[in-house]
Amino acid sequence: MTAITTVPVSSIVAGPNDRHRFDSESLADLAASIAEVGLLQPPTVRPVGDGFELVAGERRYRAVKRLGWDQIPVIVRDLSAEEASRAMLSENMTRADLDPLDEAEAYQSRIDQFGLSVGEVAGWAGVSSSRVTNRLRLLLLAPEARFALQHSVIGVDFGRMLAELDHNRQVLALRTLAAADGMSWWEFRGLVTRLV
């Protein structure tokens, strides 16, 4: 069953979203756009208990809440938890701004929750198995390395290399990188190789 209807904003709860960080300025811009031209693409929800769980469109939902709307148009789909999780993963993988660690955690959560293989997760997400494997390696990063990746101090390729090291050596490599005030990929690869 799929239907478009209007429901109270308060009847919707956020699902287990793969995105953990939402840029406040971007949400403000989206809210301003919705206030001006309306909500052109309703969020997708699924019935859960007496209300609804958000499946797709959390930024739009958050923007509408910022505007103080009481009611929101939604697409209601009768989905199982697995189908909802698959739909959310598929939609989020089309986002250019998805944080690589959020992406890695999204893959890992499907593996843990549904017992999927790397290949099956890749199929759900519409990406290659090697991409899933490389993102999953980022979950081995020390907190300092995760911070550096999330704040664009290092890129995904540097993060993948760091994941080869234990947490203490990751921190040492990050300090060496910072002290060098710039290092090529090959130079960093050599540093990591010496630290393994």
N, C-alpha and C positions, 0 to 999 in steps of 0.2 A: 504494500500500500504506500503510495506517495501522494501527498496533498499539500496545497499551499493554504495556510490559514493565518489568522492573527491570534496571538496568545499573550497573556501578561508577561512582561519581562521578568517578573519575580518568580514565574513558574519554571524558569530555565536555570539549570545548574551547568557549570562548565564540565565538560568531560575531561578525561586524562589527556590533555593537549600535549603535543610534542614540542610546542614552543613554550619556553619558560620565561623568556624575556620579551616584553612588549615596549617599544620605544614610545615614551609619553608624547613627544612632539609629533610623531607620526600619527598616533591615535587622535591627538587634537586636530590635526589636519583632516583626518578621515571624518571626525565628528562634524567639522565645519562643512565639509563637502556634503555629508548626509543631510545636514540642516538646510543646505541651499537647494539641493536637487532631489532629496529623498533617498531612500534605501533601494537601490536598483537591483541588488542581488540579495535576497533574503538568506539568512543563515540556515543551515540544515540541522534539524534536531531529530531525536528519536524518543518515543514515549518511554518513560521510566516511572513506575509508581503513579503518583498523582500529577506528575509534571513531565518535564522534558529534559533530556541531556543533550548538550551541544555536541554536534559531530563535526561540523565545518562552519567557519565564519566567526571565530572568536573575536577577531579584531572588530568586525562589524557590530557584534553583540556588545563589546566593551564601549564602542563609540556611541551606540544608542543609549547605553546606560549613562554615559557622560552627559548626554543631552537631556536626561531625565524623562525619557519616554516611559509611559506606563504599559503600552502595547507594542508588539513588534510582529511584523509579518515573518513567517518562517516556512520552510519546506519541511514537512513532517514525513519521515521515512521509517517504516517498520523494520528496524535492523537489529540483529543480534549483536552482542558485545564484540564478537569477532568481525562481523561485517562492518560495524561502526569503526573499529580500530583500523581495518583495512582501508576504508574510505578516507579516514583522517590522514593516514600515512601517505596515501596516494596524492591527496590534495596538498599536503605540506611539502612534498618533494618537488612540487612545481614552483615553490617560493624561492626566489633568488637570494633572499636575505635570511634563510634558515641557518641558525648558528650550527657549525659543524659538530659541536658537542651535543646540542639538542638532537641533531640528526642521529648521532651515534647512540644516544640514550633511547631514541625512538626505535631503532633497530633492536637494541638489546631488550627492550620491554616486550616486543613481539616474540622474540626468541624465548624469553622467560615465561610470558603469559600463555602463549599458544603452542609452545614446543616446536617452533618453526626452525628450519635449517637456514643457513646463510642464503642459499639459493632461493628458498621460498620467500624470505623477507625481501630479497632483491626483486622477485617477481611481483610482490605486493606493491613495492615502491616504484617499480618501473625503472630500476637502475641496474648496473652490473653487479655481479657477486663480488668482484674485486673492490668496487666502491664501498660496499657494505663492510667487507673485511677491513679495508683501510680506515673507515670511520670507527669501527669497533676498537681498533688499536688505540684510538685517542682516549678511550676510557681508562687506559693504563697511565695516563699523565698524572703527575703530582699536582696538588692544588696550585702551586706557583705557575706551573706550565699551563694548566687550564686557564688561569687568569690571563696569562700572556696571550694565549690563543683567542680568548673571548674579546680581548681589547686590542686585537690586531698588532700586537708587539711581534708575534711570530705568525707565520702562515701555516696552513694545514700540512704542507710537506715537511716543514721544520718540526711540527708537532708529531707527525708520524715517525720521524727519525728519533725524536726524544723518547718516544714510547718504547724504544729498544733498550733504554737504560732504566736502572732502578731509580727510585725517587731522589735519593741523595745525588746521584750523578746527573739527573735531569736539572736539579737546582744549580749544580756546578757548571753545567753546559750553558744554562741561561745566564749566569753571572759572567761567564767568559764572553758570551755573545754581546751582552750589554757593555762590557769593558772594551770590546773591540770596536764599538760604535759602527756596526755594520759588518756583515760577513756574507760572502756568497754562499749559495747552496752547496757547492763543492767544498768550500772551506769548512762549513758547518758539518757536512757529511764526514770529513776527515776528523774533526774534533770528536764527533760521536763515536767513530770507529776506534779512536784511541782510548775512549772512556769505557768501551764495552768490556 
